Amino acid sequence: MLPCMNKQLFGVECPGCGTQRAISHLSKGEFQEAFIMYPAIYTLIPFFIVLALHFTNKSRNYNKAIIVLAILNGVVIIGSYLFKIFNQTN
């Protein structure tokens, strides 16, 4: 896995920390572990699917769906990041 440069330089995880490990867990069928590692993984999947459809299928307008999914992703990413920060056990 690639190291997080933010964590290496500043000692603090970034909001994207855990994405690679979550994808690895998903590829192994470990769905609960993927969610524990990075909860936003399950909102990112439909976002990227809709984004791909937006670029490949020009006959439909996916702008509203992209905006809604982007906001949802932002809320989940920031929420899980804050949860991780405030619930650290050192």
A tleap script that builds the chain and sets N, CA, C and O, in Angstrom:
source leaprc.protein.ff14SB
mol = sequence {
  NMET LEU PRO CYS MET ASN LYS GLN LEU PHE
  GLY VAL GLU CYS PRO GLY CYS GLY THR GLN
  ARG ALA ILE SER HIE LEU SER LYS GLY GLU
  PHE GLN GLU ALA PHE ILE MET TYR PRO ALA
  ILE TYR THR LEU ILE PRO PHE PHE ILE VAL
  LEU ALA LEU HIE PHE THR ASN LYS SER ARG
  ASN TYR ASN LYS ALA ILE ILE VAL LEU ALA
  ILE LEU ASN GLY VAL VAL ILE ILE GLY SER
  TYR LEU PHE LYS ILE PHE ASN GLN THR CASN
}
set mol.1.N position { 0.834 -1.182 0.000 }
set mol.1.CA position { 0.000 0.000 0.000 }
set mol.1.C position { 0.881 1.249 0.000 }
set mol.1.O position { 1.962 1.274 0.588 }
set mol.2.N position { 0.389 2.267 -0.669 }
set mol.2.CA position { 1.094 3.538 -0.681 }
set mol.2.C position { 0.915 4.237 0.666 }
set mol.2.O position { -0.184 4.228 1.220 }
set mol.3.N position { 1.969 4.835 1.195 }
set mol.3.CA position { 1.831 5.525 2.476 }
set mol.3.C position { 1.125 6.873 2.307 }
set mol.3.O position { 1.163 7.477 1.235 }
set mol.4.N position { 0.491 7.324 3.365 }
set mol.4.CA position { -0.166 8.626 3.362 }
set mol.4.C position { 0.889 9.688 3.636 }
set mol.4.O position { 1.510 9.699 4.698 }
set mol.5.N position { 1.087 10.576 2.673 }
set mol.5.CA position { 2.100 11.621 2.827 }
set mol.5.C position { 1.731 12.597 3.941 }
set mol.5.O position { 2.609 13.104 4.639 }
set mol.6.N position { 0.443 12.860 4.108 }
set mol.6.CA position { -0.009 13.755 5.173 }
set mol.6.C position { 0.366 13.187 6.543 }
set mol.6.O position { 0.836 13.908 7.423 }
set mol.7.N position { 0.150 11.896 6.699 }
set mol.7.CA position { 0.464 11.254 7.977 }
set mol.7.C position { 1.980 11.200 8.199 }
set mol.7.O position { 2.449 11.374 9.324 }
set mol.8.N position { 2.737 10.962 7.139 }
set mol.8.CA position { 4.190 10.912 7.269 }
set mol.8.C position { 4.779 12.283 7.587 }
set mol.8.O position { 5.693 12.393 8.404 }
set mol.9.N position { 4.258 13.325 6.945 }
set mol.9.CA position { 4.814 14.665 7.137 }
set mol.9.C position { 4.316 15.345 8.409 }
set mol.9.O position { 5.092 15.992 9.113 }
set mol.10.N position { 3.028 15.200 8.707 }
set mol.10.CA position { 2.432 15.943 9.811 }
set mol.10.C position { 2.008 15.081 10.993 }
set mol.10.O position { 1.693 15.606 12.061 }
set mol.11.N position { 1.997 13.761 10.813 }
set mol.11.CA position { 1.601 12.858 11.893 }
set mol.11.C position { 0.101 12.752 12.097 }
set mol.11.O position { -0.349 12.198 13.099 }
set mol.12.N position { -0.680 13.277 11.159 }
set mol.12.CA position { -2.138 13.255 11.253 }
set mol.12.C position { -2.689 12.606 9.990 }
set mol.12.O position { -2.242 12.910 8.884 }
set mol.13.N position { -3.656 11.718 10.156 }
set mol.13.CA position { -4.266 11.087 8.994 }
set mol.13.C position { -5.074 12.101 8.195 }
set mol.13.O position { -5.612 13.059 8.749 }
set mol.14.N position { -5.151 11.878 6.900 }
set mol.14.CA position { -5.959 12.742 6.036 }
set mol.14.C position { -7.371 12.147 5.928 }
set mol.14.O position { -7.588 11.002 6.325 }
set mol.15.N position { -8.327 12.914 5.395 }
set mol.15.CA position { -9.686 12.381 5.245 }
set mol.15.C position { -9.783 11.174 4.309 }
set mol.15.O position { -10.790 10.467 4.324 }
set mol.16.N position { -8.767 10.933 3.509 }
set mol.16.CA position { -8.790 9.796 2.590 }
set mol.16.C position { -8.063 8.571 3.109 }
set mol.16.O position { -8.034 7.537 2.440 }
set mol.17.N position { -7.472 8.674 4.297 }
set mol.17.CA position { -6.741 7.530 4.853 }
set mol.17.C position { -7.681 6.339 5.046 }
set mol.17.O position { -8.744 6.467 5.652 }
set mol.18.N position { -7.287 5.214 4.538 }
set mol.18.CA position { -8.069 3.997 4.654 }
set mol.18.C position { -8.713 3.574 3.351 }
set mol.18.O position { -9.244 2.467 3.256 }
set mol.19.N position { -8.676 4.436 2.341 }
set mol.19.CA position { -9.327 4.104 1.070 }
set mol.19.C position { -8.707 2.878 0.417 }
set mol.19.O position { -9.425 1.981 -0.024 }
set mol.20.N position { -7.379 2.832 0.350 }
set mol.20.CA position { -6.719 1.692 -0.287 }
set mol.20.C position { -7.027 0.394 0.454 }
set mol.20.O position { -7.303 -0.633 -0.167 }
set mol.21.N position { -6.979 0.445 1.760 }
set mol.21.CA position { -7.251 -0.758 2.549 }
set mol.21.C position { -8.711 -1.169 2.419 }
set mol.21.O position { -9.015 -2.362 2.386 }
set mol.22.N position { -9.625 -0.189 2.344 }
set mol.22.CA position { -11.041 -0.508 2.169 }
set mol.22.C position { -11.282 -1.179 0.817 }
set mol.22.O position { -12.054 -2.134 0.729 }
set mol.23.N position { -10.629 -0.687 -0.233 }
set mol.23.CA position { -10.752 -1.311 -1.552 }
set mol.23.C position { -10.197 -2.733 -1.518 }
set mol.23.O position { -10.760 -3.640 -2.130 }
set mol.24.N position { -9.099 -2.919 -0.803 }
set mol.24.CA position { -8.521 -4.255 -0.661 }
set mol.24.C position { -9.489 -5.190 0.055 }
set mol.24.O position { -9.656 -6.341 -0.348 }
set mol.25.N position { -10.121 -4.704 1.105 }
set mol.25.CA position { -11.105 -5.527 1.823 }
set mol.25.C position { -12.296 -5.859 0.926 }
set mol.25.O position { -12.788 -6.987 0.935 }
set mol.26.N position { -12.759 -4.872 0.148 }
set mol.26.CA position { -13.873 -5.126 -0.769 }
set mol.26.C position { -13.528 -6.189 -1.795 }
set mol.26.O position { -14.353 -7.046 -2.111 }
set mol.27.N position { -12.314 -6.136 -2.315 }
set mol.27.CA position { -11.906 -7.113 -3.329 }
set mol.27.C position { -11.842 -8.523 -2.761 }
set mol.27.O position { -11.933 -9.498 -3.507 }
set mol.28.N position { -11.687 -8.637 -1.449 }
set mol.28.CA position { -11.659 -9.946 -0.789 }
set mol.28.C position { -13.039 -10.363 -0.290 }
set mol.28.O position { -13.205 -11.462 0.239 }
set mol.29.N position { -14.036 -9.481 -0.459 }
set mol.29.CA position { -15.381 -9.781 0.014 }
set mol.29.C position { -15.588 -9.484 1.481 }
set mol.29.O position { -16.567 -9.939 2.072 }
set mol.30.N position { -14.693 -8.737 2.075 }
set mol.30.CA position { -14.790 -8.387 3.499 }
set mol.30.C position { -15.481 -7.027 3.611 }
set mol.30.O position { -14.829 -6.000 3.795 }
set mol.31.N position { -16.810 -7.039 3.496 }
set mol.31.CA position { -17.582 -5.810 3.388 }
set mol.31.C position { -17.635 -5.025 4.696 }
set mol.31.O position { -17.548 -3.797 4.681 }
set mol.32.N position { -17.776 -5.709 5.814 }
set mol.32.CA position { -17.821 -5.023 7.100 }
set mol.32.C position { -16.473 -4.381 7.427 }
set mol.32.O position { -16.423 -3.254 7.919 }
set mol.33.N position { -15.390 -5.092 7.156 }
set mol.33.CA position { -14.052 -4.552 7.400 }
set mol.33.C position { -13.793 -3.324 6.530 }
set mol.33.O position { -13.156 -2.365 6.968 }
set mol.34.N position { -14.295 -3.363 5.288 }
set mol.34.CA position { -14.137 -2.215 4.394 }
set mol.34.C position { -14.856 -1.003 4.956 }
set mol.34.O position { -14.334 0.111 4.904 }
set mol.35.N position { -16.052 -1.210 5.493 }
set mol.35.CA position { -16.805 -0.104 6.082 }
set mol.35.C position { -16.106 0.440 7.320 }
set mol.35.O position { -16.042 1.654 7.512 }
set mol.36.N position { -15.591 -0.431 8.146 }
set mol.36.CA position { -14.873 0.006 9.349 }
set mol.36.C position { -13.624 0.791 8.968 }
set mol.36.O position { -13.299 1.791 9.610 }
set mol.37.N position { -12.937 0.354 7.948 }
set mol.37.CA position { -11.705 1.007 7.521 }
set mol.37.C position { -11.993 2.388 6.928 }
set mol.37.O position { -11.300 3.356 7.242 }
set mol.38.N position { -13.016 2.480 6.071 }
set mol.38.CA position { -13.319 3.747 5.399 }
set mol.38.C position { -14.797 3.746 5.010 }
set mol.38.O position { -15.148 3.239 3.944 }
set mol.39.N position { -15.671 4.304 5.855 }
set mol.39.CA position { -17.119 4.249 5.596 }
set mol.39.C position { -17.554 4.863 4.260 }
set mol.39.O position { -18.553 4.435 3.682 }
set mol.40.N position { -16.827 5.841 3.775 }
set mol.40.CA position { -17.221 6.514 2.531 }
set mol.40.C position { -17.034 5.640 1.299 }
set mol.40.O position { -17.435 6.035 0.204 }
set mol.41.N position { -16.443 4.479 1.447 }
set mol.41.CA position { -16.219 3.610 0.295 }
set mol.41.C position { -17.555 3.245 -0.369 }
set mol.41.O position { -17.621 3.075 -1.586 }
set mol.42.N position { -18.610 3.128 0.434 }
set mol.42.CA position { -19.900 2.729 -0.111 }
set mol.42.C position { -20.668 3.886 -0.737 }
set mol.42.O position { -21.627 3.651 -1.474 }
set mol.43.N position { -20.280 5.112 -0.469 }
set mol.43.CA position { -20.887 6.237 -1.176 }
set mol.43.C position { -20.043 6.646 -2.376 }
set mol.43.O position { -20.547 7.269 -3.311 }
set mol.44.N position { -18.771 6.300 -2.351 }
set mol.44.CA position { -17.903 6.612 -3.482 }
set mol.44.C position { -18.198 5.732 -4.695 }
set mol.44.O position { -18.074 6.179 -5.835 }
set mol.45.N position { -18.581 4.497 -4.451 }
set mol.45.CA position { -18.850 3.561 -5.558 }
set mol.45.C position { -19.985 4.074 -6.448 }
set mol.45.O position { -19.788 4.182 -7.658 }
set mol.46.N position { -21.168 4.395 -5.900 }
set mol.46.CA position { -22.219 4.922 -6.796 }
set mol.46.C position { -21.838 6.265 -7.419 }
set mol.46.O position { -22.234 6.556 -8.548 }
set mol.47.N position { -21.071 7.090 -6.690 }
set mol.47.CA position { -20.633 8.365 -7.245 }
set mol.47.C position { -19.795 8.152 -8.499 }
set mol.47.O position { -20.024 8.809 -9.515 }
set mol.48.N position { -18.830 7.244 -8.440 }
set mol.48.CA position { -17.980 7.004 -9.599 }
set mol.48.C position { -18.735 6.303 -10.736 }
set mol.48.O position { -18.421 6.515 -11.907 }
set mol.49.N position { -19.713 5.484 -10.403 }
set mol.49.CA position { -20.524 4.858 -11.446 }
set mol.49.C position { -21.332 5.917 -12.197 }
set mol.49.O position { -21.369 5.919 -13.427 }
set mol.50.N position { -21.981 6.819 -11.449 }
set mol.50.CA position { -22.766 7.888 -12.079 }
set mol.50.C position { -21.853 8.829 -12.864 }
set mol.50.O position { -22.217 9.298 -13.942 }
set mol.51.N position { -20.676 9.101 -12.324 }
set mol.51.CA position { -19.722 9.960 -13.026 }
set mol.51.C position { -19.281 9.323 -14.350 }
set mol.51.O position { -19.164 10.006 -15.367 }
set mol.52.N position { -19.039 8.020 -14.325 }
set mol.52.CA position { -18.674 7.317 -15.559 }
set mol.52.C position { -19.824 7.337 -16.556 }
set mol.52.O position { -19.606 7.511 -17.755 }
set mol.53.N position { -21.045 7.160 -16.065 }
set mol.53.CA position { -22.205 7.231 -16.955 }
set mol.53.C position { -22.346 8.617 -17.558 }
set mol.53.O position { -22.716 8.753 -18.725 }
set mol.54.N position { -22.057 9.635 -16.782 }
set mol.54.CA position { -22.133 11.019 -17.266 }
set mol.54.C position { -21.194 11.241 -18.453 }
set mol.54.O position { -21.541 11.934 -19.410 }
set mol.55.N position { -20.014 10.650 -18.379 }
set mol.55.CA position { -19.040 10.843 -19.459 }
set mol.55.C position { -19.261 9.914 -20.647 }
set mol.55.O position { -18.846 10.229 -21.762 }
set mol.56.N position { -19.910 8.774 -20.422 }
set mol.56.CA position { -20.095 7.824 -21.518 }
set mol.56.C position { -21.466 7.910 -22.179 }
set mol.56.O position { -21.589 7.674 -23.381 }
set mol.57.N position { -22.488 8.242 -21.411 }
set mol.57.CA position { -23.856 8.290 -21.931 }
set mol.57.C position { -24.301 9.749 -22.015 }
set mol.57.O position { -24.828 10.294 -21.045 }
set mol.58.N position { -24.097 10.369 -23.145 }
set mol.58.CA position { -24.420 11.787 -23.318 }
set mol.58.C position { -25.908 12.039 -23.540 }
set mol.58.O position { -26.338 13.193 -23.545 }
set mol.59.N position { -26.700 10.990 -23.723 }
set mol.59.CA position { -28.125 11.182 -23.987 }
set mol.59.C position { -28.914 11.523 -22.728 }
set mol.59.O position { -30.040 12.010 -22.826 }
set mol.60.N position { -28.349 11.277 -21.547 }
set mol.60.CA position { -29.031 11.589 -20.281 }
set mol.60.C position { -28.242 12.630 -19.507 }
set mol.60.O position { -27.028 12.761 -19.664 }
set mol.61.N position { -28.952 13.362 -18.676 }
set mol.61.CA position { -28.336 14.390 -17.857 }
set mol.61.C position { -28.176 13.860 -16.430 }
set mol.61.O position { -29.169 13.592 -15.754 }
set mol.62.N position { -26.946 13.710 -15.976 }
set mol.62.CA position { -26.649 13.175 -14.651 }
set mol.62.C position { -26.186 14.257 -13.668 }
set mol.62.O position { -25.685 13.938 -12.589 }
set mol.63.N position { -26.352 15.531 -14.034 }
set mol.63.CA position { -25.817 16.610 -13.204 }
set mol.63.C position { -26.386 16.624 -11.794 }
set mol.63.O position { -25.635 16.775 -10.831 }
set mol.64.N position { -27.718 16.467 -11.651 }
set mol.64.CA position { -28.325 16.473 -10.316 }
set mol.64.C position { -27.822 15.304 -9.476 }
set mol.64.O position { -27.510 15.474 -8.298 }
set mol.65.N position { -27.743 14.146 -10.063 }
set mol.65.CA position { -27.272 12.967 -9.338 }
set mol.65.C position { -25.825 13.142 -8.894 }
set mol.65.O position { -25.460 12.748 -7.787 }
set mol.66.N position { -25.008 13.728 -9.748 }
set mol.66.CA position { -23.605 13.956 -9.403 }
set mol.66.C position { -23.496 14.927 -8.238 }
set mol.66.O position { -22.702 14.713 -7.322 }
set mol.67.N position { -24.289 15.990 -8.267 }
set mol.67.CA position { -24.258 16.979 -7.185 }
set mol.67.C position { -24.714 16.357 -5.871 }
set mol.67.O position { -24.073 16.550 -4.838 }
set mol.68.N position { -25.811 15.618 -5.904 }
set mol.68.CA position { -26.328 14.982 -4.686 }
set mol.68.C position { -25.318 13.986 -4.133 }
set mol.68.O position { -25.054 13.976 -2.931 }
set mol.69.N position { -24.754 13.153 -4.994 }
set mol.69.CA position { -23.787 12.162 -4.535 }
set mol.69.C position { -22.488 12.809 -4.055 }
set mol.69.O position { -21.859 12.299 -3.127 }
set mol.70.N position { -22.078 13.913 -4.662 }
set mol.70.CA position { -20.881 14.619 -4.213 }
set mol.70.C position { -21.099 15.202 -2.818 }
set mol.70.O position { -20.217 15.116 -1.964 }
set mol.71.N position { -22.267 15.794 -2.585 }
set mol.71.CA position { -22.576 16.333 -1.256 }
set mol.71.C position { -22.647 15.211 -0.232 }
set mol.71.O position { -22.113 15.335 0.870 }
set mol.72.N position { -23.305 14.119 -0.594 }
set mol.72.CA position { -23.392 12.966 0.307 }
set mol.72.C position { -22.006 12.436 0.651 }
set mol.72.O position { -21.723 12.135 1.810 }
set mol.73.N position { -21.142 12.321 -0.355 }
set mol.73.CA position { -19.774 11.859 -0.125 }
set mol.73.C position { -19.027 12.810 0.796 }
set mol.73.O position { -18.333 12.371 1.713 }
set mol.74.N position { -19.165 14.099 0.561 }
set mol.74.CA position { -18.495 15.080 1.409 }
set mol.74.C position { -18.926 14.964 2.859 }
set mol.74.O position { -18.095 15.017 3.766 }
set mol.75.N position { -20.225 14.807 3.079 }
set mol.75.CA position { -20.750 14.673 4.443 }
set mol.75.C position { -20.217 13.407 5.100 }
set mol.75.O position { -19.784 13.442 6.252 }
set mol.76.N position { -20.243 12.300 4.385 }
set mol.76.CA position { -19.766 11.029 4.953 }
set mol.76.C position { -18.266 11.080 5.212 }
set mol.76.O position { -17.810 10.622 6.259 }
set mol.77.N position { -17.494 11.625 4.287 }
set mol.77.CA position { -16.042 11.694 4.461 }
set mol.77.C position { -15.687 12.578 5.651 }
set mol.77.O position { -14.886 12.188 6.500 }
set mol.78.N position { -16.282 13.766 5.713 }
set mol.78.CA position { -15.978 14.674 6.824 }
set mol.78.C position { -16.490 14.114 8.140 }
set mol.78.O position { -15.808 14.201 9.162 }
set mol.79.N position { -17.676 13.545 8.122 }
set mol.79.CA position { -18.226 12.949 9.348 }
set mol.79.C position { -17.386 11.804 9.875 }
set mol.79.O position { -17.117 11.735 11.074 }
set mol.80.N position { -16.967 10.905 9.002 }
set mol.80.CA position { -16.158 9.768 9.457 }
set mol.80.C position { -14.761 10.221 9.877 }
set mol.80.O position { -14.158 9.632 10.774 }
set mol.81.N position { -14.250 11.268 9.229 }
set mol.81.CA position { -12.942 11.810 9.605 }
set mol.81.C position { -13.004 12.425 10.998 }
set mol.81.O position { -12.130 12.180 11.830 }
set mol.82.N position { -14.030 13.219 11.248 }
set mol.82.CA position { -14.190 13.812 12.578 }
set mol.82.C position { -14.413 12.745 13.642 }
set mol.82.O position { -13.880 12.844 14.747 }
set mol.83.N position { -15.201 11.725 13.306 }
set mol.83.CA position { -15.422 10.622 14.243 }
set mol.83.C position { -14.098 9.935 14.577 }
set mol.83.O position { -13.827 9.614 15.735 }
set mol.84.N position { -13.279 9.716 13.549 }
set mol.84.CA position { -11.990 9.045 13.748 }
set mol.84.C position { -11.069 9.900 14.621 }
set mol.84.O position { -10.378 9.378 15.495 }
set mol.85.N position { -11.062 11.210 14.384 }
set mol.85.CA position { -10.192 12.102 15.137 }
set mol.85.C position { -10.597 12.163 16.615 }
set mol.85.O position { -9.751 12.064 17.503 }
set mol.86.N position { -11.893 12.326 16.864 }
set mol.86.CA position { -12.357 12.519 18.233 }
set mol.86.C position { -12.508 11.223 19.017 }
set mol.86.O position { -12.721 11.263 20.229 }
set mol.87.N position { -12.405 10.086 18.360 }
set mol.87.CA position { -12.523 8.798 19.054 }
set mol.87.C position { -11.242 7.980 18.993 }
set mol.87.O position { -11.280 6.752 19.077 }
set mol.88.N position { -10.115 8.652 18.849 }
set mol.88.CA position { -8.830 7.939 18.839 }
set mol.88.C position { -8.496 7.476 20.237 }
set mol.88.O position { -8.717 8.181 21.222 }
set mol.89.N position { -7.962 6.282 20.298 }
set mol.89.CA position { -7.463 5.772 21.575 }
set mol.89.C position { -5.949 5.673 21.465 }
set mol.89.O position { -5.420 4.845 20.723 }
set mol.90.N position { -5.281 6.502 22.189 }
set mol.90.CA position { -3.807 6.525 22.134 }
set mol.90.C position { -3.223 5.725 23.261 }
set mol.90.O position { -2.002 5.627 23.381 }
savepdb mol mol.pdb
quit
